[in-house]
Amino acid sequence: MVMLADPDAFITSRRQELLAEADGERLAALLPRRPSAARHSLALACYRLANWLDAPSRYVRVSEPGPENWASPWLSA
């Protein structure tokens, strides 16, 4: 917050900022408090994605060590 040279202008602009903030808070208070099914599903998907990004080994099968040649011996030339 920068103080303007004119204190009256500063007070006026600060008052407008506070009124806008109060109006936003008032509108937010009017929103319903119960969670919707869509928001719950989206939050669950985000939570699962975050878990997958943190530890993908729980979700992705890591290749097991084994022979390099996957072809059957009877198919080899």
N, C-alpha and C positions, 0 to 999 in steps of 0.2 A: 504494500500500500504506500503510495507516494503522496505526500502532502502537497497540494497545489498552492500557488502563491496566494490565492484568495481563499480565506477560511470559509466564506459562505459557499463558494463553489465546491469546496471539499465536503462540507457538511451535506450539501444537496446531493452530490454524487454518492456519498456513503449511504445516505438515507435511501436512495434509489436501489443501491445494491442490497441493502438489508430487506427492503420491501420485496424485491425479486426473490431473494432467498426464502423469505417467509411464505411467499406465494407458492414456491416450489414445495416447501414442506407441507403446506396446507393441501396441495393437490396429491402429494404422496400419501398423506393420511387418509384420503378418500378411497384409495385403492383397497380392494378386498384383501383380507388377511389370509384367507384359506388358500393353500397351494393348489394349483391346477394339476391335472394328470399330465398335461404336456410339459409343464415346467419340471415336474418330478421325473418324467422319462428323460428329458434333456439333461437334467442334473445327474441322473444315474449313468447316462451314456458318457458324460464328461468325466465322471469319477472313474468309470471303467477304463476310459482312454488314458487318463493320468496314471492309473495303476499299470496299464500295459506299457506305457512309456518308461515308467520307473523300473519295471522288472519284466521284460518281454520273455524271459526264459520260462515263466509260469504259463504263458499262453502259446508260445511257438516251440514246436518240437525241434530240439537241437539235433543235428545229424550225429549219429553214433559212429565212433571210429570203426573202421572195417576195411576190407580189401578195396583197393583203388579201382580194380576192374570189376564192374558190375555185371558184365556179360557172363552167362553160364558157360562152364567149360566146354559143353558140347556144342555151343554156338561159335566158339573161337575157331579161327581159321588156322 
